[in-house]
Amino acid sequence: MSITIQNINKTFGKFQALNDVSLKIPEGKLTALLGPSGSGKTTLLRIIAGLESSDAGKILFSGEDVSHLHVRDRNIGFVFQHYALFRHLTVAQNIAFGLESLPRKERPSKQEIAQRVEKLLEMIQLPQLADRFPSQLSGGQKQRVALARALATQPRILLLDEPFGALDAKVRKDLRRWLRALHDEYHFTSIFVTHDQEEALELSDQVVVMSQGKVEQVDSPAQLYARPDSRFVFDFLGHVN
Ligand code: ADP
């Protein structure tokens, strides 16, 4: 499912967080939203998700205007920086949660839910931890479970907000591999917010660089380096080793 962002504006009081943002997010690719703190990345993600409304503009999924759809009806998977797993549910129950919560008509059978959970546990290579509680997992394991949980309802879109931000470098590297592997299996369209340039350049098919509520450049990681569009992008990328 492609995502089209058309002329989105968002103000908080007098502060303009997003200033006429238009963007095309290609189907089945990983897009990184990169930019300094306060540039509007999270706000844009929340508007795409339907967690926040925009003042003007439209969001389209594969050409269909979803601007007025509730978050529930957008069929999006989310992963946040802080795992947001349910502490009182086991790993398997956490992964099954989205499926169990579907309206009866859309809910798979108990057996099918169990099969999907099992497959996802195998994908993230944690089948032995199915009955553990989140407090018994490492940070990296929790975030693998969060990825599996987000994908259980087979969303066509996966949004990640600084998904690996709270973890150390080695675990972050592993998680990038998990995200890639899951993407190769499920082919969802994905946007992930990061302020980590290495992560953006390594993991994504397309990078969107934002600054002060505007899109500065949209390009493949290689082209972004080869041809920065502006002094801002040049300076910003200059900090990468
Ligand atoms: P980023 O994700 O790039 O760090 P954000 O989208 O979180 O940027 O924030 C963009 C700007 O909007 C920031 O200056 C932030 O303080 C402001 N902002 C975001 N959410 C709110 C809110 N709910 N109320 C007031 N200001 C907000």
py3Dmol code that shows the C-alpha trace and the ligand (Angstrom):
import py3Dmol

protein = """\
ATOM      1  CA  MET A   1       0.000   0.000   0.000  1.00  0.00           C
ATOM      2  CA  SER A   2       1.505   3.344  -0.992  1.00  0.00           C
ATOM      3  CA  ILE A   3       1.063   6.390   1.224  1.00  0.00           C
ATOM      4  CA  THR A   4       0.486   9.840  -0.234  1.00  0.00           C
ATOM      5  CA  ILE A   5       0.838  12.850   2.016  1.00  0.00           C
ATOM      6  CA  GLN A   6      -0.720  15.968   0.493  1.00  0.00           C
ATOM      7  CA  ASN A   7      -0.089  19.480   1.753  1.00  0.00           C
ATOM      8  CA  ILE A   8      -0.207  18.637   5.451  1.00  0.00           C
ATOM      9  CA  ASN A   9      -0.090  21.529   7.901  1.00  0.00           C
ATOM     10  CA  LYS A  10      -0.054  21.240  11.676  1.00  0.00           C
ATOM     11  CA  THR A  11       0.267  23.920  14.307  1.00  0.00           C
ATOM     12  CA  PHE A  12       0.458  23.594  18.081  1.00  0.00           C
ATOM     13  CA  GLY A  13      -0.681  26.978  19.373  1.00  0.00           C
ATOM     14  CA  LYS A  14       1.386  29.421  17.338  1.00  0.00           C
ATOM     15  CA  PHE A  15       4.086  26.891  16.545  1.00  0.00           C
ATOM     16  CA  GLN A  16       4.027  25.398  13.070  1.00  0.00           C
ATOM     17  CA  ALA A  17       5.193  21.797  13.485  1.00  0.00           C
ATOM     18  CA  LEU A  18       4.471  20.816   9.863  1.00  0.00           C
ATOM     19  CA  ASN A  19       4.542  23.288   7.005  1.00  0.00           C
ATOM     20  CA  ASP A  20       2.854  22.128   3.793  1.00  0.00           C
ATOM     21  CA  VAL A  21       4.369  18.645   3.752  1.00  0.00           C
ATOM     22  CA  SER A  22       3.808  16.580   0.609  1.00  0.00           C
ATOM     23  CA  LEU A  23       5.411  13.176   0.166  1.00  0.00           C
ATOM     24  CA  LYS A  24       4.977   9.857  -1.560  1.00  0.00           C
ATOM     25  CA  ILE A  25       5.887   6.723   0.369  1.00  0.00           C
ATOM     26  CA  PRO A  26       6.298   3.810  -2.052  1.00  0.00           C
ATOM     27  CA  GLU A  27       4.540   0.503  -1.524  1.00  0.00           C
ATOM     28  CA  GLY A  28       6.490  -2.314   0.066  1.00  0.00           C
ATOM     29  CA  LYS A  29       9.580  -0.254   0.863  1.00  0.00           C
ATOM     30  CA  LEU A  30      11.271   0.901   4.044  1.00  0.00           C
ATOM     31  CA  THR A  31      11.344   4.684   4.321  1.00  0.00           C
ATOM     32  CA  ALA A  32      13.368   6.437   7.025  1.00  0.00           C
ATOM     33  CA  LEU A  33      12.234   9.799   8.389  1.00  0.00           C
ATOM     34  CA  LEU A  34      15.421  11.510   9.419  1.00  0.00           C
ATOM     35  CA  GLY A  35      16.030  14.957  10.853  1.00  0.00           C
ATOM     36  CA  PRO A  36      17.038  16.879  13.937  1.00  0.00           C
ATOM     37  CA  SER A  37      14.976  16.822  17.074  1.00  0.00           C
ATOM     38  CA  GLY A  38      11.852  18.965  16.735  1.00  0.00           C
ATOM     39  CA  SER A  39      11.746  18.800  12.920  1.00  0.00           C
ATOM     40  CA  GLY A  40       8.255  17.259  12.897  1.00  0.00           C
ATOM     41  CA  LYS A  41       9.011  13.572  12.315  1.00  0.00           C
ATOM     42  CA  THR A  42       6.846  12.142  15.097  1.00  0.00           C
ATOM     43  CA  THR A  43       4.023  14.562  14.360  1.00  0.00           C
ATOM     44  CA  LEU A  44       3.956  13.436  10.726  1.00  0.00           C
ATOM     45  CA  LEU A  45       3.954   9.781  11.738  1.00  0.00           C
ATOM     46  CA  ARG A  46       1.085  10.368  14.179  1.00  0.00           C
ATOM     47  CA  ILE A  47      -0.960  12.124  11.492  1.00  0.00           C
ATOM     48  CA  ILE A  48      -0.407   9.228   9.065  1.00  0.00           C
ATOM     49  CA  ALA A  49      -1.504   6.853  11.807  1.00  0.00           C
ATOM     50  CA  GLY A  50      -4.605   8.857  12.666  1.00  0.00           C
ATOM     51  CA  LEU A  51      -3.383   9.455  16.231  1.00  0.00           C
ATOM     52  CA  GLU A  52      -3.325  13.185  15.532  1.00  0.00           C
ATOM     53  CA  SER A  53      -5.404  15.291  13.152  1.00  0.00           C
ATOM     54  CA  SER A  54      -3.885  17.766  10.719  1.00  0.00           C
ATOM     55  CA  ASP A  55      -5.060  21.363  10.240  1.00  0.00           C
ATOM     56  CA  ALA A  56      -5.049  20.973   6.465  1.00  0.00           C
ATOM     57  CA  GLY A  57      -4.108  18.407   3.847  1.00  0.00           C
ATOM     58  CA  LYS A  58      -4.885  14.796   3.118  1.00  0.00           C
ATOM     59  CA  ILE A  59      -3.487  11.310   3.698  1.00  0.00           C
ATOM     60  CA  LEU A  60      -4.162   8.663   1.049  1.00  0.00           C
ATOM     61  CA  PHE A  61      -3.445   4.935   1.240  1.00  0.00           C
ATOM     62  CA  SER A  62      -3.089   3.518  -2.297  1.00  0.00           C
ATOM     63  CA  GLY A  63      -5.054   6.484  -3.604  1.00  0.00           C
ATOM     64  CA  GLU A  64      -7.896   6.245  -1.076  1.00  0.00           C
ATOM     65  CA  ASP A  65      -8.418   9.229   1.216  1.00  0.00           C
ATOM     66  CA  VAL A  66      -8.144   7.966   4.804  1.00  0.00           C
ATOM     67  CA  SER A  67      -7.884  11.404   6.432  1.00  0.00           C
ATOM     68  CA  HIS A  68     -11.170  10.934   8.250  1.00  0.00           C
ATOM     69  CA  LEU A  69     -10.673   7.304   9.238  1.00  0.00           C
ATOM     70  CA  HIS A  70     -10.143   6.447  12.887  1.00  0.00           C
ATOM     71  CA  VAL A  71      -6.784   4.912  13.819  1.00  0.00           C
ATOM     72  CA  ARG A  72      -8.599   1.582  14.360  1.00  0.00           C
ATOM     73  CA  ASP A  73      -9.790   1.507  10.783  1.00  0.00           C
ATOM     74  CA  ARG A  74      -6.454   2.243   9.139  1.00  0.00           C
ATOM     75  CA  ASN A  75      -5.010  -1.255   9.745  1.00  0.00           C
ATOM     76  CA  ILE A  76      -1.555  -0.049  10.685  1.00  0.00           C
ATOM     77  CA  GLY A  77       1.032  -1.750  12.875  1.00  0.00           C
ATOM     78  CA  PHE A  78       3.006   0.370  15.346  1.00  0.00           C
ATOM     79  CA  VAL A  79       6.262   0.002  17.197  1.00  0.00           C
ATOM     80  CA  PHE A  80       7.329   2.663  19.653  1.00  0.00           C
ATOM     81  CA  GLN A  81      10.608   3.333  21.395  1.00  0.00           C
ATOM     82  CA  HIS A  82       9.313   2.082  24.704  1.00  0.00           C
ATOM     83  CA  TYR A  83       8.074  -1.366  24.062  1.00  0.00           C
ATOM     84  CA  ALA A  84       4.540  -0.790  25.295  1.00  0.00           C
ATOM     85  CA  LEU A  85       4.037  -4.523  25.833  1.00  0.00           C
ATOM     86  CA  PHE A  86       1.269  -5.520  28.234  1.00  0.00           C
ATOM     87  CA  ARG A  87       3.030  -6.478  31.429  1.00  0.00           C
ATOM     88  CA  HIS A  88       0.342  -8.822  32.655  1.00  0.00           C
ATOM     89  CA  LEU A  89       0.246 -10.811  29.401  1.00  0.00           C
ATOM     90  CA  THR A  90       2.749 -13.429  28.274  1.00  0.00           C
ATOM     91  CA  VAL A  91       4.791 -13.038  25.091  1.00  0.00           C
ATOM     92  CA  ALA A  92       2.346 -15.222  23.141  1.00  0.00           C
ATOM     93  CA  GLN A  93      -0.655 -13.346  24.554  1.00  0.00           C
ATOM     94  CA  ASN A  94       0.939 -10.008  23.692  1.00  0.00           C
ATOM     95  CA  ILE A  95       1.414 -11.121  20.087  1.00  0.00           C
ATOM     96  CA  ALA A  96      -2.134 -12.486  19.907  1.00  0.00           C
ATOM     97  CA  PHE A  97      -3.677  -9.368  21.458  1.00  0.00           C
ATOM     98  CA  GLY A  98      -4.439  -7.485  18.218  1.00  0.00           C
ATOM     99  CA  LEU A  99      -6.044 -10.564  16.712  1.00  0.00           C
ATOM    100  CA  GLU A 100      -8.136 -11.330  19.802  1.00  0.00           C
ATOM    101  CA  SER A 101      -9.359  -7.712  19.788  1.00  0.00           C
ATOM    102  CA  LEU A 102     -10.672  -7.799  16.215  1.00  0.00           C
ATOM    103  CA  PRO A 103     -14.438  -7.609  15.766  1.00  0.00           C
ATOM    104  CA  ARG A 104     -15.927 -11.097  15.774  1.00  0.00           C
ATOM    105  CA  LYS A 105     -16.534 -11.093  12.011  1.00  0.00           C
ATOM    106  CA  GLU A 106     -12.874 -10.411  11.230  1.00  0.00           C
ATOM    107  CA  ARG A 107     -11.346 -12.448  14.035  1.00  0.00           C
ATOM    108  CA  PRO A 108      -9.505 -15.600  12.971  1.00  0.00           C
ATOM    109  CA  SER A 109     -10.335 -18.877  14.743  1.00  0.00           C
ATOM    110  CA  LYS A 110      -8.510 -19.747  17.966  1.00  0.00           C
ATOM    111  CA  GLN A 111      -6.511 -22.308  16.034  1.00  0.00           C
ATOM    112  CA  GLU A 112      -5.516 -19.836  13.351  1.00  0.00           C
ATOM    113  CA  ILE A 113      -4.489 -17.276  15.969  1.00  0.00           C
ATOM    114  CA  ALA A 114      -2.301 -19.886  17.656  1.00  0.00           C
ATOM    115  CA  GLN A 115      -0.703 -20.754  14.315  1.00  0.00           C
ATOM    116  CA  ARG A 116       0.036 -17.130  13.473  1.00  0.00           C
ATOM    117  CA  VAL A 117       1.551 -16.519  16.895  1.00  0.00           C
ATOM    118  CA  GLU A 118       3.701 -19.612  16.522  1.00  0.00           C
ATOM    119  CA  LYS A 119       4.935 -18.519  13.089  1.00  0.00           C
ATOM    120  CA  LEU A 120       5.793 -15.035  14.373  1.00  0.00           C
ATOM    121  CA  LEU A 121       7.595 -16.475  17.395  1.00  0.00           C
ATOM    122  CA  GLU A 122       9.660 -18.562  15.019  1.00  0.00           C
ATOM    123  CA  MET A 123      10.360 -15.560  12.791  1.00  0.00           C
ATOM    124  CA  ILE A 124      11.754 -13.627  15.754  1.00  0.00           C
ATOM    125  CA  GLN A 125      13.426 -16.815  17.028  1.00  0.00           C
ATOM    126  CA  LEU A 126      11.871 -16.702  20.458  1.00  0.00           C
ATOM    127  CA  PRO A 127       9.549 -19.727  20.531  1.00  0.00           C
ATOM    128  CA  GLN A 128      11.056 -20.838  23.831  1.00  0.00           C
ATOM    129  CA  LEU A 129       9.919 -17.585  25.455  1.00  0.00           C
ATOM    130  CA  ALA A 130       6.226 -17.841  24.527  1.00  0.00           C
ATOM    131  CA  ASP A 131       5.082 -18.157  28.135  1.00  0.00           C
ATOM    132  CA  ARG A 132       7.390 -15.584  29.685  1.00  0.00           C
ATOM    133  CA  PHE A 133       6.220 -12.182  30.833  1.00  0.00           C
ATOM    134  CA  PRO A 134       7.800  -8.975  29.475  1.00  0.00           C
ATOM    135  CA  SER A 135       9.647  -8.310  32.735  1.00  0.00           C
ATOM    136  CA  GLN A 136      11.590 -11.526  32.105  1.00  0.00           C
ATOM    137  CA  LEU A 137      12.923 -10.347  28.721  1.00  0.00           C
ATOM    138  CA  SER A 138      15.893  -8.219  27.679  1.00  0.00           C
ATOM    139  CA  GLY A 139      15.277  -4.894  25.922  1.00  0.00           C
ATOM    140  CA  GLY A 140      16.137  -6.370  22.535  1.00  0.00           C
ATOM    141  CA  GLN A 141      13.843  -9.354  23.082  1.00  0.00           C
ATOM    142  CA  LYS A 142      11.010  -7.044  24.107  1.00  0.00           C
ATOM    143  CA  GLN A 143      11.387  -5.055  20.938  1.00  0.00           C
ATOM    144  CA  ARG A 144      11.396  -8.246  18.845  1.00  0.00           C
ATOM    145  CA  VAL A 145       8.103  -9.167  20.522  1.00  0.00           C
ATOM    146  CA  ALA A 146       6.795  -5.649  19.808  1.00  0.00           C
ATOM    147  CA  LEU A 147       7.638  -6.145  16.115  1.00  0.00           C
ATOM    148  CA  ALA A 148       5.866  -9.515  16.065  1.00  0.00           C
ATOM    149  CA  ARG A 149       2.848  -8.078  17.859  1.00  0.00           C
ATOM    150  CA  ALA A 150       2.597  -5.185  15.396  1.00  0.00           C
ATOM    151  CA  LEU A 151       2.606  -7.629  12.482  1.00  0.00           C
ATOM    152  CA  ALA A 152       0.121 -10.159  13.865  1.00  0.00           C
ATOM    153  CA  THR A 153      -2.875  -8.591  12.134  1.00  0.00           C
ATOM    154  CA  GLN A 154      -0.881  -8.531   8.895  1.00  0.00           C
ATOM    155  CA  PRO A 155      -1.069  -4.766   8.425  1.00  0.00           C
ATOM    156  CA  ARG A 156      -0.071  -3.388   5.032  1.00  0.00           C
ATOM    157  CA  ILE A 157       1.656  -0.475   6.793  1.00  0.00           C
ATOM    158  CA  LEU A 158       4.089  -0.572   9.705  1.00  0.00           C
ATOM    159  CA  LEU A 159       5.050   2.669  11.449  1.00  0.00           C
ATOM    160  CA  LEU A 160       7.972   2.755  13.858  1.00  0.00           C
ATOM    161  CA  ASP A 161       8.876   5.713  16.054  1.00  0.00           C
ATOM    162  CA  GLU A 162      12.507   5.545  17.124  1.00  0.00           C
ATOM    163  CA  PRO A 163      12.011   1.827  17.566  1.00  0.00           C
ATOM    164  CA  PHE A 164      15.508   1.014  18.722  1.00  0.00           C
ATOM    165  CA  GLY A 165      16.359   4.306  20.382  1.00  0.00           C
ATOM    166  CA  ALA A 166      16.525   2.986  23.926  1.00  0.00           C
ATOM    167  CA  LEU A 167      18.878   0.111  23.139  1.00  0.00           C
ATOM    168  CA  ASP A 168      22.631  -0.216  22.938  1.00  0.00           C
ATOM    169  CA  ALA A 169      24.541  -0.344  19.651  1.00  0.00           C
ATOM    170  CA  LYS A 170      24.937  -4.110  19.370  1.00  0.00           C
ATOM    171  CA  VAL A 171      21.249  -4.791  20.036  1.00  0.00           C
ATOM    172  CA  ARG A 172      20.242  -2.048  17.611  1.00  0.00           C
ATOM    173  CA  LYS A 173      22.232  -3.742  14.864  1.00  0.00           C
ATOM    174  CA  ASP A 174      20.503  -7.070  15.561  1.00  0.00           C
ATOM    175  CA  LEU A 175      17.093  -5.421  15.526  1.00  0.00           C
ATOM    176  CA  ARG A 176      17.765  -3.814  12.168  1.00  0.00           C
ATOM    177  CA  ARG A 177      18.340  -7.299  10.838  1.00  0.00           C
ATOM    178  CA  TRP A 178      15.053  -8.495  12.367  1.00  0.00           C
ATOM    179  CA  LEU A 179      13.147  -5.640  10.842  1.00  0.00           C
ATOM    180  CA  ARG A 180      14.690  -6.355   7.428  1.00  0.00           C
ATOM    181  CA  ALA A 181      13.923 -10.084   7.729  1.00  0.00           C
ATOM    182  CA  LEU A 182      10.301  -9.445   8.730  1.00  0.00           C
ATOM    183  CA  HIS A 183       9.972  -6.934   5.918  1.00  0.00           C
ATOM    184  CA  ASP A 184      11.287  -9.455   3.395  1.00  0.00           C
ATOM    185  CA  GLU A 185       8.699 -11.962   4.636  1.00  0.00           C
ATOM    186  CA  TYR A 186       5.653  -9.689   4.915  1.00  0.00           C
ATOM    187  CA  HIS A 187       6.430  -6.896   2.386  1.00  0.00           C
ATOM    188  CA  PHE A 188       4.686  -4.180   4.362  1.00  0.00           C
ATOM    189  CA  THR A 189       5.125  -0.502   3.562  1.00  0.00           C
ATOM    190  CA  SER A 190       7.111   0.989   6.390  1.00  0.00           C
ATOM    191  CA  ILE A 191       8.106   4.374   7.746  1.00  0.00           C
ATOM    192  CA  PHE A 192      10.470   4.587  10.642  1.00  0.00           C
ATOM    193  CA  VAL A 193      11.440   7.709  12.510  1.00  0.00           C
ATOM    194  CA  THR A 194      15.013   7.935  13.627  1.00  0.00           C
ATOM    195  CA  HIS A 195      17.586  10.541  14.427  1.00  0.00           C
ATOM    196  CA  ASP A 196      20.313   7.943  13.875  1.00  0.00           C
ATOM    197  CA  GLN A 197      21.779   8.589  10.431  1.00  0.00           C
ATOM    198  CA  GLU A 198      23.596   5.278  10.272  1.00  0.00           C
ATOM    199  CA  GLU A 199      20.342   3.457  10.968  1.00  0.00           C
ATOM    200  CA  ALA A 200      18.488   5.444   8.309  1.00  0.00           C
ATOM    201  CA  LEU A 201      21.144   4.922   5.680  1.00  0.00           C
ATOM    202  CA  GLU A 202      21.673   1.256   6.391  1.00  0.00           C
ATOM    203  CA  LEU A 203      18.095   0.109   6.746  1.00  0.00           C
ATOM    204  CA  SER A 204      16.048   2.134   4.332  1.00  0.00           C
ATOM    205  CA  ASP A 205      15.231   2.085   0.643  1.00  0.00           C
ATOM    206  CA  GLN A 206      14.311   5.755   0.782  1.00  0.00           C
ATOM    207  CA  VAL A 207      15.275   8.516   3.193  1.00  0.00           C
ATOM    208  CA  VAL A 208      13.180  11.609   3.878  1.00  0.00           C
ATOM    209  CA  VAL A 209      15.183  14.388   5.512  1.00  0.00           C
ATOM    210  CA  MET A 210      13.086  16.867   7.484  1.00  0.00           C
ATOM    211  CA  SER A 211      13.954  20.210   9.005  1.00  0.00           C
ATOM    212  CA  GLN A 212      11.711  22.692  10.783  1.00  0.00           C
ATOM    213  CA  GLY A 213       8.459  21.115   9.658  1.00  0.00           C
ATOM    214  CA  LYS A 214       9.457  20.817   6.000  1.00  0.00           C
ATOM    215  CA  VAL A 215      10.790  18.076   3.781  1.00  0.00           C
ATOM    216  CA  GLU A 216      14.323  18.967   2.717  1.00  0.00           C
ATOM    217  CA  GLN A 217      15.054  15.983   0.481  1.00  0.00           C
ATOM    218  CA  VAL A 218      13.696  12.576  -0.507  1.00  0.00           C
ATOM    219  CA  ASP A 219      16.170  10.150  -2.018  1.00  0.00           C
ATOM    220  CA  SER A 220      17.788   6.759  -1.852  1.00  0.00           C
ATOM    221  CA  PRO A 221      20.542   6.606   0.776  1.00  0.00           C
ATOM    222  CA  ALA A 222      23.238   6.516  -1.930  1.00  0.00           C
ATOM    223  CA  GLN A 223      21.857   9.525  -3.801  1.00  0.00           C
ATOM    224  CA  LEU A 224      21.384  11.487  -0.629  1.00  0.00           C
ATOM    225  CA  TYR A 225      25.099  11.283  -0.058  1.00  0.00           C
ATOM    226  CA  ALA A 226      26.091  11.808  -3.659  1.00  0.00           C
ATOM    227  CA  ARG A 227      23.797  14.781  -4.234  1.00  0.00           C
ATOM    228  CA  PRO A 228      22.611  16.637  -1.151  1.00  0.00           C
ATOM    229  CA  ASP A 229      19.966  19.137  -2.330  1.00  0.00           C
ATOM    230  CA  SER A 230      20.785  21.832   0.138  1.00  0.00           C
ATOM    231  CA  ARG A 231      23.387  23.187   2.479  1.00  0.00           C
ATOM    232  CA  PHE A 232      21.272  21.893   5.357  1.00  0.00           C
ATOM    233  CA  VAL A 233      21.367  18.280   4.122  1.00  0.00           C
ATOM    234  CA  PHE A 234      25.073  18.528   3.315  1.00  0.00           C
ATOM    235  CA  ASP A 235      25.877  19.788   6.813  1.00  0.00           C
ATOM    236  CA  PHE A 236      23.491  17.353   8.458  1.00  0.00           C
ATOM    237  CA  LEU A 237      25.013  14.325   6.729  1.00  0.00           C
ATOM    238  CA  GLY A 238      28.476  15.683   7.303  1.00  0.00           C
ATOM    239  CA  HIS A 239      28.212  14.382  10.829  1.00  0.00           C
ATOM    240  CA  VAL A 240      28.119  10.782   9.671  1.00  0.00           C
ATOM    241  CA  ASN A 241      31.393   8.944   9.930  1.00  0.00           C
TER     242      ASN A 241
END
"""
ligand_1 = """\
27
ADP
P 10.643 15.260 16.045
O 9.920 13.954 16.029
O 11.287 15.572 14.732
O 11.603 15.414 17.179
P 8.072 16.333 16.769
O 7.160 16.012 15.662
O 8.020 15.504 17.994
O 9.563 16.433 16.219
O 7.828 17.825 17.234
C 7.861 18.933 16.331
C 7.602 20.177 17.113
O 6.243 20.214 17.529
C 8.451 20.273 18.385
O 8.901 21.579 18.516
C 7.489 19.909 19.477
O 7.816 20.580 20.673
C 6.154 20.374 18.935
N 5.061 19.512 19.431
C 4.883 18.209 19.135
N 3.772 17.716 19.745
C 3.244 18.749 20.456
C 2.097 18.890 21.288
N 1.251 17.874 21.517
N 1.885 20.094 21.845
C 2.700 21.144 21.603
N 3.798 21.082 20.829
C 4.078 19.895 20.247
"""
view = py3Dmol.view(width=600, height=400)
view.addModel(protein, "pdb")
view.setStyle({"model": 0}, {"cartoon": {"style": "trace"}})
view.addModel(ligand_1, "xyz")
view.setStyle({"model": 1}, {"stick": {}})
view.zoomTo()
view.show()
